[in-house]
Every structure is written in C-alpha cells, then in structure tokens.
Amino acid sequence: MTSLNDQQQKAVETLEGPLLIVAGAGSGKTRVLTYRIAALISKKKADPSQILAMTFTNKAAREMRQRIETLLGFDTRSLWVSTFHAACVRILRSEIQALPGYQSDFVIYDDADQLTLIKQCLKRLNLDMDRFTPQAIQAKIGRAKNRGWGPQELGTKTLSTYDEKICEIYQVYQEQLVQNNALDFGDLLMRTVEIFKKDPAVLEKYQQQFKFCLIDEYQDTNHIQYVLMKQLVAVHQNICVVGDEDQSIYSWRGADISNILSFEHDFPSAKVIRLEQNYRSTQNIIEAASCIIANNKSRKPKKLWTQNQPGSLVGKVSVEDEYHEARFVAAEILRRVTAGANLNEFAIFYRTNAQSRVLEQVLREQGIAYQIYGGMRFYQRFEIKDMLAYFRLLVNPKDDVSFLRAVNSPARGVGKVTLERIAYRARAEERSFFEATVVMCQNNELSPKIQATLQSFTKMIEEIRGQKKSLRELYHLLLDQTGYVQALKEENSFESLARIENLEELESALGEFESRRSDVTILAYLEEISLVSDVDALKEETSSVKLMTIHSAKGLEFPVVFVVGLEEGLFPHHHLEGDAAELEEERRLCYVAMTRAQAYLYLIHARSRHVHGTIQHAMPSRFLNEIPDDYLQEIDLRKKIAVSSRQRIFKKEAPQVEEEDVNQDVCESPFYTGMRIRHGEFGAGVICRVEGQQENTKLTIKFKNGVVKKFLAHQTPLEMVG
C-alpha cells in the first residue's frame, strides 16, 4: 500500500457499496484494481469465487490475474477475471437450457460463420443479396444486439419496408441459430440477460455468488453490458467501476458514454474518487492535452497533473503535403536513432487506415523497419487486394488465383460447386479458369442465373482489357462496372466506410504513380507495389516503429509519438460535421492520442493532401488552436528553410534524408478552407473546400442563405472579406 498515492489508497480501501473511480490517462488504474481485489480477499471480505472482475480484452484479464496472484502469493483460479463475453459463456454453459431449443454444448459463431448463416437466411427468404447485402444485415443485427433488441424490439423501431425486411431476416437468423444450437457474440450477452429476466431464481443464484463486481474501462460499455451489470449488483450493490469519459472513443461499436456519466444517478449512494496524477507523460504533454479536452461538455470535472519534469514542448509541425509529412517523421526518427534511441520507442498515429500508405512508402525508402499495429499493411488490406486481383486479371487472364478472388468480389453468388466445376474443366482441358468459364458459358453448361452472372463478369474483363485509358480511368471503370463501392456504401458499417477510404487512397496512389513514371502501365504499377508488399526483410528486424490508428492506440504508451493528419475534414473527420456529440468524441480521440506520449509529442498538419486523386487544401485542425502557445514549439516546413548549422532542423547524422525533403517551396494559393468571401450574385459566404491546382482549382462555397455551390476559381470573381 505504501506504493500507492493518497487517492489510489483511498480507492483500494473503499471496498463496499457503489464506487466510481474516475481514472485519468496514465493514473495507474490497473494497479488500483488489482490492489483492490487483493484487499477484498486478504481482508476476508470475499472468497475469490465471490468476485467478478470484467475487462475488455483477454490480455488485460490475464495481466490482472497475474498481478493479483503476485500480491497474494497464491493461486486464484476460482476468481472470475475475464471479458464480458467469457463470463457470459461460463454462465450460459450452466443455464442455457432455460431457453427453448438450446443445449449446454452450444457452439459460438464468429463473423465469418454469421455471414454464412445470413446468406442462407437470405436464400431461404428468396431475397436479393445485391439489395440486402449480408455484411449490412450483419452490422444491423450487431447494433441491435448491442442495444439488447431482439427481432420484435427492432420491429418497433422500423421506419420503412426495407427495415421490416431486416426484422424478418433477423427473426429467421435467430431461429436458425437455435436450430444449429449456436450463438453469435452478441447473443452471449443478450441471451444471458434474457435468462436472468426469464428465471429470477437463476439471477438470484448469481447475485448471491458475486458479492463484489468490478468493471474496467466502464466508459466503453454498451447498453446490454450495462443491463447485465445492473442485474448482477441489484442485491449487494457492491459495484466498482473504473473509467474515464475523456477516453470514450468507441461509440461506433456501441459504447455508451452515458453509462459512466450517469453512474451516480443509477447509484445515488455512490462514492466518487478521482485519480488525477499522471505517471506517464511530461508536464507539457499533460497540459496541452488537458487544454483540448476541457472544451468538451460531456465530461466530469477533473484536472490531470504530474510530478514529472516539464519536458520538451509539444511540436506543432506544418508541412506542405502528406509526402513531406512522412519525410519529416522519417527524418526525426533517424535523427533520434542516431543519437541512441531504439525504433521500438516510436509510434505514428493516424485517424484513418488509408493514411498509412505514404508513411509506409517513405519508411521503406529510408530503410526504417515498421509494423502495422491492429491492422494490415496498405496493400494487404482486403479491399485493396480485391482491386489488385482485377488489375492482375486485366494483365493476365490466365492468373487463376486472381480469377478466384475477383469473381466473387463483390459477392455475385458464384458458389463453391460452380467454382469446382470450372476448376475441373480447366484442369481437364489445360485451360485457365477464365477460359474454362467462357467455354462453359458458350456451351450453356451452367444454370441460367449463374451463366448470366459469369458471362457478365468475363465480358466486363475483356471489354476493360481492350480500353486504352490511363491507370486511374481504368480503375474508375472497374469500380463502376463491378459495383464494388456501391456494395460497401449499402453495407454502411464502420468497416465498410473505412474500406471506401482505402479505395480512395488507392486512387491517390495511382495518380502519384502516373505523375512520376514514364512507363505508366498496369504491369509497371504491379511490379512496383510487389516490392512494397514484400515484408521478408522486416521479419528479421528486432525492433520497429509502430504505425496504427488512434483507436488501436488505446491503452498503449510510447516515448515518442507522431500524430499526423491534424486537418479539418480529416481530424476531426468530415463525416461528423454538424454533430456535436460526435465532435466531442473526435476531441476525446485527440486526447487519447496525445496522452499515449511519454516524453516527445509531435502534432503534424499538412497544407494539402491528395484525396480522390486530386489535391485538396485544408485548414489546420481546430484541436491545434485549442492548445495555448505556451506548450507548443511551432515548426513550419512550408517555407523555405535556410540550410545553416543554426537553422537546420535535421542533424547531418541522418544521411538518408535529402535536403530537398526539408526545404519546401510552397506554391501559395490565394484560397483556403474557411476563407470568408463575397460573390457578386450570391453574397457573403465561406469556402468549405479547395480542390485542384492553378486553372483547375475548384471552390466549394457555402453562402449565408445556406446554399452550397461549386465554382472554378479562375472564372469566378470573388472579394475576400476581412
């Protein structure tokens, strides 16, 4: 106990009754939880089997159990330390017979199993999979289960005939799960809650067993987890939740920030203890992050502080575009590595997965080993590999691997049996799969529906192959004629939106390739990126820079952190315009990113960035303006930097970085996002978006009356206001 500060010790000693521990970033919440559980056992308040501690990852659960056993000095196998889902599985193995049709040997379906079952349900209902895409159905069912809604409850929320069909599919899906004696992940919680509601004796059994309940990362709980917690603690009220609403960043997967904000309303006798001392970061980092999060309204008052040294100022770095952004990061890493740092000390955070492409390219050019944390390298992503399969098929129709990938991307209903018949025919006649398909369609050897689908597919490939177009034009043809993006839009899930952004980034990559190569062909492009996909050399590295989205960075910490892409429209993201609650979540995301840094933090924004294959100009993120200058060191690389020993930003020990990477000549545009103007006909307005360059510059302007219009800049007389 002597290793705990006063507030931590108070949290450990407050053992009975409802308790909310508001644990700021880096304040030692895991230590408090483990000490608290150890105190409950050592002070004879409860046997290990009477304590339920729930976390969000198996890794966190294992670490917590190990720490508790180290403190107590004996095995605590009977202690329930697990994720919500694992705890519910244990309960359901004993109690699921209370639900008609289920047996204790039920199986658990993963995402792929769910999709397979949903497709079977769609076939059973004779529904068009182009309209009712399995991924979209899966996402809607998942969201319903996070809220605790079965098919009937979801039915009360329907607004259209499409929604009514979703409920019908959901109903058949649930019936099929019962028939298969299976549960999906959403069911694990929802079915446990259902049993507790249906059988009070079963609920009372677990209420009596679990005299003390503890929940980590309470700000990340969804509604069904909240309901489960309320059921279990209704008798003893010995509930301890630990969390920080300032780090609630998962609303897109059902997390409900109101759970932690309303805890004192749910439990009027609750005590609140704030852990505000940060042990991770320097004073300047803490103060800068605190100034940003203070602008949120949906939060509990707290003031994060630290006894650590002030440390370096937070670097606010202005660059010309995403390439100079990546080069700055690479140069700074090399400079610090030359001075003795290890690559494991560095992390690069970005708002969207698509941003990693240029970073990866530059890191590879500079020979810097890296790893994508919580994701895949750009060219290994599902949707990118799909489009590259089409490219390869255009170049070489004999590529059977690419044929098998492309033929059902997006889903065309070409089943396993059909593909096996094609493969058999191809082998028998020594043809490619593509050639065998063409022959089988010509000979009417397939069912009319499948034959029409495959004829359409092979005809599309042959027609696009014959087109004399640029890389990007061919890419647009593929996207349009395959319907790939449209299918993702209809899915309308967090993952599908991220995939669309990655496809847009691929267009930018194609445009960049066209601009710097004379031999602009599909084959040349495929040859170049084959090197990017080769990760054999990286596997031999003992250390590496970590690249990840900010969502993946939650719970991690690094000595040096680069947060890239701090621009309006990217971070905060343009999808969230006008939504105050989602803007606050973006601000929390920024706070999480900043508080991962231990010693050095760089916040980087670019003046322009390639989006949809065109250059878009951007304003610095509003979050940068929320940090007082006292905590910032401004580095503006958009202006030409004189090369002298005093002014040089990078030391000579980083020979891989060329001088031209640092010295950026800026072609100034008179227009920028946020500029107030006056138009002769439409009056006063604000420029919302700037696209293109020179005579191709396009302006999107929102006028005072709410009208939004696009103009070619060089054809539009505008007066700058203010």
C-alpha positions in Angstrom: 0.0 0.0 0.0 2.9 2.3 0.5 3.5 2.4 -3.2 0.1 4.0 -3.8 -0.7 7.7 -3.7 -3.4 9.0 -1.4 -6.3 8.8 -3.9 -5.2 5.4 -5.1 -5.1 4.2 -1.5 -8.5 5.6 -0.8 -9.9 3.8 -3.8 -8.4 0.5 -2.6 -9.7 0.9 0.9 -13.3 1.8 -0.1 -14.4 -1.8 -0.5 -18.2 -1.8 0.0 -21.0 0.0 -1.8 -21.1 1.5 -5.2 -17.9 3.2 -6.2 -16.9 5.2 -9.3 -13.2 5.6 -9.9 -12.6 8.3 -12.4 -9.1 7.3 -13.6 -7.4 9.9 -15.8 -4.9 8.8 -18.5 -1.8 7.2 -17.1 -3.0 7.4 -13.5 -2.4 3.8 -12.5 -5.9 2.4 -12.7 -4.8 -1.2 -13.3 -2.7 -1.1 -10.1 -5.7 0.2 -8.2 -8.0 -2.6 -9.5 -5.5 -5.4 -8.7 -4.8 -4.0 -5.2 -8.5 -3.6 -4.6 -9.2 -7.2 -5.5 -6.3 -8.4 -3.4 -7.6 -6.3 -0.4 -11.1 -7.9 -0.7 -9.5 -11.4 -0.5 -6.9 -10.6 2.2 -9.3 -8.8 4.4 -11.8 -11.7 4.2 -14.5 -9.6 2.6 -15.0 -12.3 -0.1 -13.6 -15.6 -1.3 -12.0 -15.4 -4.8 -15.1 -17.2 -6.3 -17.3 -14.4 -5.0 -15.6 -11.7 -7.0 -16.4 -10.9 -10.6 -14.0 -8.6 -12.5 -14.7 -7.8 -16.1 -12.4 -6.3 -18.6 -12.5 -5.8 -22.4 -9.5 -7.9 -23.5 -8.2 -11.4 -22.6 -4.8 -9.8 -22.4 -5.9 -7.4 -19.7 -7.7 -10.2 -17.8 -4.5 -12.4 -17.8 -2.3 -9.5 -16.6 -4.7 -8.6 -13.9 -4.9 -12.2 -12.6 -1.1 -12.5 -12.6 -0.7 -9.3 -10.6 -3.3 -10.4 -8.1 -1.6 -13.7 -7.6 1.8 -12.0 -7.2 0.3 -9.7 -4.5 -1.4 -12.5 -2.6 1.2 -15.2 -3.1 -1.3 -18.0 -4.0 -3.4 -19.3 -6.9 -6.7 -17.5 -7.5 -8.2 -19.9 -10.1 -11.7 -19.6 -8.7 -11.6 -15.8 -9.2 -13.8 -14.6 -12.1 -11.5 -12.3 -14.0 -12.5 -12.3 -17.7 -14.0 -10.4 -20.5 -17.8 -9.8 -20.5 -18.2 -12.4 -23.3 -16.1 -15.1 -21.5 -18.1 -14.5 -18.2 -21.4 -15.0 -20.1 -20.2 -18.1 -21.8 -19.5 -19.7 -18.3 -22.9 -18.7 -17.2 -24.6 -20.0 -20.3 -22.9 -23.3 -20.2 -24.8 -24.0 -17.0 -28.0 -22.2 -17.6 -28.8 -22.1 -21.3 -31.3 -25.0 -21.1 -33.7 -22.3 -19.7 -34.0 -21.2 -23.3 -36.1 -23.5 -25.6 -34.1 -25.4 -28.1 -30.6 -24.8 -26.6 -28.2 -27.3 -25.1 -25.1 -26.7 -23.0 -22.8 -27.9 -25.8 -23.8 -24.9 -28.0 -21.2 -23.5 -30.5 -20.2 -19.9 -30.9 -20.2 -18.4 -34.4 -17.5 -15.9 -35.4 -18.0 -13.2 -38.0 -17.5 -15.5 -41.0 -19.9 -18.1 -39.6 -22.5 -15.3 -39.1 -22.2 -14.2 -42.7 -22.5 -17.7 -44.0 -25.7 -18.2 -41.9 -27.1 -14.8 -43.0 -26.6 -15.8 -46.7 -28.5 -19.0 -46.0 -31.3 -17.0 -44.5 -31.4 -14.6 -47.5 -31.7 -17.6 -49.8 -34.4 -19.1 -47.7 -36.4 -15.9 -47.9 -35.6 -15.6 -51.6 -34.2 -12.1 -51.1 -31.8 -10.3 -53.5 -28.3 -10.2 -52.0 -27.4 -7.2 -54.0 -30.1 -5.2 -52.2 -29.8 -7.0 -48.8 -26.1 -7.4 -48.6 -25.0 -9.9 -45.9 -22.5 -7.5 -44.4 -25.1 -4.8 -44.0 -27.5 -7.3 -42.4 -24.7 -8.4 -40.0 -23.9 -4.9 -39.0 -27.6 -4.1 -38.3 -28.1 -7.2 -36.2 -24.9 -6.5 -34.3 -26.1 -3.0 -33.5 -29.5 -4.3 -32.4 -27.9 -6.8 -30.0 -25.6 -4.2 -28.5 -28.8 -2.4 -27.5 -30.4 -5.6 -26.3 -33.0 -5.6 -29.1 -34.4 -8.9 -30.5 -36.3 -9.0 -33.8 -39.5 -7.9 -32.1 -37.9 -4.9 -30.3 -36.2 -3.9 -33.5 -39.5 -4.1 -35.3 -40.9 -1.4 -33.1 -38.2 0.9 -34.5 -38.8 0.3 -38.2 -39.4 3.2 -40.5 -39.6 1.6 -43.9 -40.4 -1.6 -45.8 -36.6 -2.2 -46.1 -36.4 -2.1 -42.2 -39.3 -4.5 -42.0 -37.4 -7.0 -44.2 -34.4 -6.6 -41.9 -36.5 -7.6 -39.0 -37.8 -10.6 -40.9 -34.2 -11.7 -41.8 -33.2 -11.2 -38.1 -36.1 -13.4 -37.0 -35.2 -16.2 -39.4 -31.5 -15.8 -38.4 -32.3 -16.2 -34.7 -34.4 -19.2 -35.4 -31.6 -20.8 -37.4 -29.1 -20.1 -34.6 -31.4 -22.0 -32.2 -31.8 -24.9 -34.7 -28.0 -25.0 -35.0 -27.6 -24.8 -31.3 -25.3 -21.8 -31.9 -24.8 -18.3 -30.5 -23.1 -15.3 -32.1 -21.1 -12.9 -30.0 -24.0 -10.5 -29.5 -26.1 -13.4 -28.2 -23.6 -14.2 -25.5 -24.6 -11.1 -23.5 -28.2 -10.8 -24.8 -29.1 -14.4 -24.0 -27.6 -14.2 -20.5 -29.7 -11.1 -19.8 -32.8 -12.9 -21.3 -32.3 -15.9 -18.9 -31.9 -13.6 -15.9 -35.2 -11.8 -16.8 -37.0 -15.1 -17.5 -35.9 -17.0 -14.4 -35.5 -14.9 -11.2 -34.1 -18.0 -9.4 -31.1 -18.2 -11.8 -30.5 -14.5 -11.5 -30.6 -14.7 -7.7 -28.1 -17.5 -7.7 -25.5 -15.3 -9.4 -26.4 -12.2 -7.4 -25.6 -14.2 -4.3 -22.4 -15.7 -5.7 -20.9 -12.4 -6.9 -20.8 -10.3 -3.8 -18.4 -7.9 -5.4 -18.3 -6.8 -9.1 -15.6 -4.7 -10.7 -15.7 -3.3 -14.3 -12.6 -1.9 -16.0 -12.9 0.7 -18.9 -16.5 1.4 -17.9 -16.7 4.2 -20.4 -16.5 1.6 -23.2 -19.6 -0.5 -22.1 -22.6 -0.7 -24.3 -26.3 -0.9 -23.3 -26.6 -4.6 -23.0 -23.4 -4.8 -20.8 -24.9 -2.0 -18.6 -28.2 -4.0 -18.2 -26.2 -7.1 -17.3 -24.2 -5.2 -14.7 -27.4 -3.7 -13.2 -29.0 -7.2 -12.9 -26.0 -8.7 -11.1 -25.4 -6.0 -8.5 -29.1 -5.2 -7.7 -28.9 -7.0 -4.3 -25.4 -6.3 -2.8 -24.8 -3.0 -4.6 -21.0 -3.7 -4.3 -20.1 -2.4 -7.7 -16.8 -0.7 -8.5 -16.4 0.8 -12.0 -13.2 2.3 -13.3 -13.1 4.5 -16.3 -12.6 7.9 -17.9 -15.2 9.5 -20.0 -12.5 11.6 -21.6 -11.3 8.3 -23.2 -14.6 7.1 -24.6 -13.9 6.6 -28.3 -15.9 3.6 -29.3 -19.4 4.8 -29.9 -19.3 3.3 -33.4 -19.2 -0.1 -31.9 -22.0 0.5 -29.4 -20.1 2.1 -26.4 -22.4 4.4 -24.5 -20.7 7.3 -22.7 -23.9 8.0 -20.7 -23.2 4.8 -18.7 -20.3 6.4 -16.8 -21.8 9.9 -16.8 -25.0 8.6 -15.2 -23.4 6.3 -12.6 -24.2 8.5 -9.7 -27.8 8.7 -10.9 -28.1 4.9 -11.1 -26.5 4.5 -7.7 -27.4 7.6 -5.5 -25.2 6.4 -2.6 -22.2 6.1 -4.9 -18.8 7.4 -3.8 -16.6 9.1 -6.5 -12.8 9.0 -6.3 -10.7 10.8 -8.9 -7.3 9.5 -9.9 -5.7 12.7 -11.4 -2.0 12.2 -11.0 -0.4 11.1 -14.3 2.7 8.9 -14.1 3.3 8.5 -17.9 3.8 11.9 -19.5 5.7 15.1 -19.1 4.0 18.2 -17.8 3.9 19.9 -21.2 2.2 17.0 -22.8 -0.4 16.7 -20.0 -1.1 20.4 -20.0 -1.5 20.5 -23.8 -3.9 17.5 -23.8 -5.9 18.9 -20.9 -6.5 22.2 -22.7 -8.0 20.3 -25.6 -10.3 18.0 -23.6 -11.5 20.9 -21.4 -13.6 22.1 -24.4 -15.9 19.1 -24.1 -19.1 19.5 -22.2 -20.0 15.8 -21.7 -17.4 15.1 -19.0 -16.8 15.1 -15.3 -14.6 17.8 -13.9 -11.1 16.7 -13.3 -7.6 18.2 -13.6 -4.8 15.8 -14.7 -1.4 16.7 -13.3 2.0 15.1 -12.9 5.2 15.4 -10.8 7.2 14.5 -13.9 9.6 17.1 -15.4 8.2 19.8 -17.8 10.0 18.1 -20.7 10.1 19.3 -24.3 7.4 21.5 -25.8 4.9 19.7 -28.0 5.9 20.0 -31.6 3.3 21.7 -33.8 4.6 20.9 -37.3 3.3 22.4 -40.5 4.1 20.7 -43.8 3.2 21.1 -47.5 1.6 17.7 -48.1 1.5 14.0 -47.0 4.9 13.2 -48.5 6.7 16.0 -46.6 4.7 14.9 -43.6 6.1 11.3 -43.9 9.6 12.6 -44.7 9.6 14.8 -41.6 8.6 11.8 -39.4 11.3 9.6 -41.0 14.0 12.2 -40.6 13.1 12.8 -36.9 13.2 9.1 -36.2 16.5 8.7 -37.9 17.9 11.7 -36.0 16.9 10.2 -32.7 18.0 6.7 -33.6 21.4 8.1 -34.5 21.5 9.7 -31.0 20.9 6.3 -29.4 17.1 5.7 -29.5 15.5 2.4 -30.3 12.9 2.0 -33.1 10.5 0.5 -30.5 10.3 3.9 -28.9 8.4 5.5 -31.8 4.7 5.4 -32.8 2.9 7.1 -35.6 -0.9 7.6 -35.1 -3.4 8.5 -37.8 -7.2 9.0 -38.0 -7.9 6.7 -40.9 -6.2 3.5 -42.1 -5.7 4.9 -45.6 -3.2 7.4 -44.3 -0.6 4.7 -43.7 0.2 4.2 -47.4 2.5 7.2 -47.9 4.0 6.7 -44.4 4.8 3.1 -45.3 6.3 4.1 -48.6 8.7 6.7 -47.1 9.7 4.5 -44.1 10.6 1.7 -46.6 12.6 4.2 -48.7 14.6 5.2 -45.7 15.2 1.6 -44.5 13.2 2.1 -41.3 11.5 -1.1 -40.1 7.9 -0.7 -39.1 4.9 -2.7 -38.0 1.2 -2.0 -38.5 -0.4 -2.5 -35.1 -4.0 -3.5 -35.1 -4.3 -3.6 -38.8 -2.6 -4.7 -42.1 -0.2 -3.0 -44.5 -2.0 -1.0 -47.1 -1.5 -3.4 -50.0 -2.5 -6.3 -47.9 -5.9 -5.0 -47.0 -8.9 -6.9 -48.2 -10.4 -4.3 -50.5 -7.0 -3.3 -51.9 -6.1 -7.0 -52.7 -9.5 -7.3 -54.4 -8.8 -4.4 -56.8 -5.3 -5.6 -57.4 -6.7 -9.0 -58.3 -8.8 -7.2 -61.0 -5.7 -5.4 -62.2 -3.7 -8.7 -62.5 -6.6 -10.3 -64.3 -6.6 -7.5 -66.8 -2.9 -8.0 -67.4 -3.0 -11.8 -67.3 -6.4 -13.6 -67.7 -4.5 -16.9 -67.0 -4.0 -15.9 -63.4 -6.3 -18.4 -61.7 -5.6 -17.0 -58.2 -6.8 -13.5 -59.2 -9.8 -15.0 -61.0 -11.0 -16.8 -57.9 -10.6 -13.6 -55.8 -12.2 -11.3 -58.3 -15.1 -13.5 -59.4 -16.9 -13.0 -56.1 -15.7 -9.5 -55.2 -18.2 -8.1 -54.7 -20.4 -11.1 -54.0 -22.0 -12.4 -57.2 -23.5 -15.7 -55.8 -20.9 -17.9 -57.6 -20.9 -20.8 -55.3 -18.3 -23.5 -54.4 -19.9 -26.2 -56.6 -19.7 -23.9 -59.6 -16.1 -23.0 -59.0 -15.3 -26.7 -58.5 -16.9 -27.4 -61.9 -14.8 -24.6 -63.5 -11.6 -25.9 -61.9 -12.3 -29.5 -63.1 -13.0 -28.3 -66.7 -9.9 -26.1 -66.6 -7.7 -29.0 -65.5 -9.2 -31.4 -67.9 -8.6 -29.2 -70.9 -5.5 -27.4 -69.7 -7.2 -24.1 -69.8 -7.2 -21.2 -67.4 -10.2 -20.7 -65.1 -11.1 -17.7 -67.1 -11.0 -19.6 -70.4 -12.9 -22.5 -69.0 -15.6 -20.2 -67.8 -16.0 -18.6 -71.2 -16.3 -22.0 -72.9 -18.8 -23.4 -70.3 -21.0 -20.3 -70.8 -20.8 -20.6 -74.6 -21.9 -24.3 -74.3 -24.8 -23.5 -71.9 -23.3 -25.9 -69.3 -24.4 -23.8 -66.3 -27.7 -22.8 -64.8 -29.2 -19.7 -66.5 -28.7 -17.4 -63.5 -25.1 -18.4 -62.8 -24.3 -18.4 -66.6 -25.7 -14.9 -67.0 -23.6 -13.7 -64.0 -20.3 -15.3 -65.3 -20.9 -14.1 -68.8 -21.3 -10.6 -67.5 -18.1 -10.9 -65.5 -15.9 -12.3 -68.3 -17.4 -9.8 -70.8 -16.6 -6.9 -68.4 -13.0 -8.1 -68.0 -12.5 -8.5 -71.8 -14.0 -5.1 -72.6 -12.0 -3.2 -70.0 -8.8 -5.0 -71.2 -9.4 -3.5 -74.6 -9.7 0.0 -73.3 -6.8 2.5 -74.0 -7.2 4.5 -70.9 -5.0 5.9 -68.1 -4.5 3.9 -64.9 -7.0 6.0 -62.9 -9.6 5.8 -65.7 -9.3 2.0 -65.8 -9.6 2.0 -62.0 -12.8 4.1 -62.2 -14.2 1.7 -64.9 -13.6 -1.3 -62.5 -15.2 0.4 -59.6 -18.2 1.5 -61.7 -18.8 -1.8 -63.6 -18.1 -4.1 -60.6 -20.3 -2.1 -58.3 -17.7 -2.6 -55.6 -18.0 0.8 -53.9 -21.8 0.8 -54.2 -21.9 -2.5 -52.2 -19.8 -1.0 -49.5 -22.0 2.1 -49.3 -25.1 -0.1 -48.9 -23.3 -2.0 -46.1 -23.0 1.3 -44.2 -20.9 -0.1 -41.4 -17.8 1.4 -39.8 -15.6 -1.2 -41.6 -17.2 -0.5 -45.0 -16.7 3.2 -44.7 -13.0 2.6 -43.8 -12.7 0.3 -46.9 -14.1 3.1 -49.1 -11.5 5.5 -47.7 -8.8 2.9 -48.5 -10.1 2.6 -52.1 -9.9 6.4 -52.4 -6.3 6.3 -51.2 -5.5 3.7 -53.9 -6.7 6.2 -56.4 -4.3 8.8 -55.0 -1.5 6.2 -55.2 -2.3 5.6 -58.9 -2.3 9.3 -59.6 1.0 9.7 -57.8 2.5 6.8 -59.9 1.3 8.4 -63.1 2.9 11.7 -62.2 6.4 10.3 -61.7 6.7 7.5 -64.2 7.1 7.5 -67.9 6.1 3.8 -68.3 2.6 4.2 -66.9 1.1 0.7 -67.4 -0.8 -1.7 -65.1 2.1 -4.1 -65.3 4.6 -1.5 -64.3 2.5 -0.5 -61.3 2.0 -4.1 -60.2 5.8 -4.7 -60.4 6.4 -1.6 -58.2 3.9 -2.5 -55.5 5.1 -6.1 -55.4 8.2 -4.7 -53.7 6.0 -2.8 -51.2 4.2 -6.0 -50.3 7.4 -7.9 -49.6 7.9 -7.9 -45.8 10.5 -10.6 -45.5 13.2 -8.1 -44.5 11.1 -6.6 -41.8 10.6 -10.0 -40.2 14.3 -10.1 -39.4 14.2 -6.8 -37.5 14.4 -6.9 -33.8 12.8 -3.5 -33.4 10.4 -1.4 -35.4 8.4 1.8 -35.5 4.7 1.2 -34.7 2.0 2.5 -37.1 -1.7 2.5 -36.0 -5.0 4.2 -36.0 -5.7 6.2 -32.8 -8.4 3.8 -32.0 -5.8 1.0 -31.9 -3.5 3.0 -29.7 -5.9 3.0 -26.7 -4.1 1.5 -23.6 -0.6 1.8 -25.1 2.3 4.2 -24.5 5.4 5.2 -26.3 8.4 7.6 -25.5 7.9 9.4 -28.9 4.6 9.9 -30.6 3.8 11.5 -34.0 0.1 12.3 -34.6 -0.3 13.0 -38.4 -3.1 14.5 -40.5 -4.4 17.1 -38.0 -6.5 18.9 -40.5 -10.2 19.9 -40.7 -12.1 17.3 -42.5 -9.7 14.5 -41.6 -9.3 15.0 -37.9 -12.0 15.9 -36.9 -13.4 13.8 -39.7 -15.7 15.4 -42.3 -18.3 12.6 -41.7 -19.1 14.2 -38.4 -19.8 17.7 -39.5 -22.7 19.3 -37.5 -22.9 16.6 -34.9 -21.9 18.0 -31.5 -21.7 14.6 -29.8 -19.5 13.1 -32.4 -17.3 16.1 -32.5 -16.7 15.6 -28.8 -15.8 12.0 -29.4 -13.2 13.2 -32.0 -11.8 15.5 -29.4 -11.6 12.6 -27.0 -9.8 10.7 -29.7 -7.2 13.5 -30.0 -6.8 13.5 -26.2 -6.2 9.7 -26.2 -3.6 10.1 -29.0 -1.7 12.8 -27.1 -1.7 11.1 -23.7 0.0 8.0 -25.2 3.2 10.0 -25.4 5.7 9.8 -22.6 8.4 12.3 -23.5 8.1 13.7 -27.0 4.9 14.5 -28.9 4.6 15.9 -32.5 1.3 17.1 -33.9 1.5 17.4 -37.7 -0.8 19.0 -40.2 -0.4 19.4 -44.0 -1.4 22.4 -46.1 -2.7 20.0 -48.8 -3.4 16.3 -49.2 -4.3 14.0 -52.1 -7.9 12.9 -51.8 -9.8 11.1 -54.5 -6.8 11.5 -56.7 -6.9 15.3 -56.5 -5.1 17.8 -54.3 -7.3 19.3 -51.6 -6.2 22.2 -49.5 -7.0 22.1 -45.8 -7.0 24.2 -42.6 -5.2 23.0 -39.5 -7.4 21.1 -37.2 -9.4 23.1 -34.7 -7.8 21.0 -32.0 -4.4 22.6 -32.6 -5.9 26.0 -32.0 -7.2 24.8 -28.6 -3.6 24.4 -27.3 -2.0 27.6 -25.8 1.2 28.7 -27.4 3.0 28.2 -24.0 3.1 24.4 -24.6 4.0 24.5 -28.3 7.1 24.7 -30.4 6.0 25.7 -33.9 8.0 24.2 -36.8 6.8 25.5 -40.2 8.3 23.5 -43.0 6.1 25.1 -45.6 8.5 27.9 -46.0 12.0 27.5 -47.5 14.4 26.7 -44.7 17.8 28.2 -45.0 20.5 25.5 -44.5 22.8 26.6 -41.8 24.2 24.9 -38.7 21.9 27.1 -36.6 18.7 26.8 -38.6 19.0 23.2 -39.9 16.2 21.2 -38.4 17.7 17.8 -39.0 21.2 16.8 -38.0 23.7 15.6 -40.6 23.7 12.1 -38.9 20.6 11.3 -40.9 22.1 10.9 -44.4 19.1 9.1 -45.9 17.0 12.3 -45.8 17.8 14.6 -48.7 18.0 18.3 -48.2 15.1 18.8 -50.6 12.9 16.8 -48.2 13.2 19.5 -45.6 13.3 22.6 -47.8 9.8 23.0 -49.1 9.0 25.6 -51.7 5.3 26.5 -51.3 3.2 27.4 -54.3 0.8 29.7 -52.4 -2.9 29.6 -53.4 -5.0 32.7 -52.6 -7.8 30.4 -51.4 -8.1 28.3 -48.4 -10.8 26.4 -46.5 -12.5 28.8 -44.0 -11.8 31.9 -46.1 -14.7 34.4 -46.0 -15.6 35.8 -49.4 -18.3 37.8 -51.2 -19.8 36.7 -54.5 -21.4 39.3 -56.8 -24.6 37.3 -57.2 -24.9 35.1 -54.1 -23.4 37.4 -51.5 -21.3 36.5 -48.4 -20.1 33.0 -47.9 -17.3 30.7 -46.6 -15.1 28.5 -48.7 -15.7 24.9 -47.5 -13.3 23.0 -49.8 -10.5 23.8 -52.2 -9.7 21.1 -54.9 -7.1 21.0 -57.7 -4.4 23.4 -58.6 -3.9 26.5 -60.8 -6.5 26.8 -63.5 -8.2 23.6 -62.3 -8.7 24.9 -58.8 -12.4 24.3 -57.7 -14.0 26.0 -54.8 -17.0 24.7 -52.8 -18.7 27.7 -51.1 -21.5 27.8 -48.6 -23.4 31.1 -48.7 -25.1 32.9 -45.9 -28.5 31.7 -47.0 -27.4 28.0 -46.7 -26.9 27.4 -50.4 -23.8 25.4 -51.3 -22.2 25.9 -54.8 -19.1 24.8 -56.7 -17.0 27.2 -58.9 -13.9 27.2 -61.0 -11.7 29.7 -59.2 -10.2 31.4 -62.2 -13.7 32.0 -63.7 -15.3 33.4 -60.5 -14.8 37.0 -59.4 -14.7 36.9 -55.6 -14.0 39.5 -53.0 -12.1 38.5 -49.8 -13.9 39.7 -46.6 -11.8 40.5 -43.5 
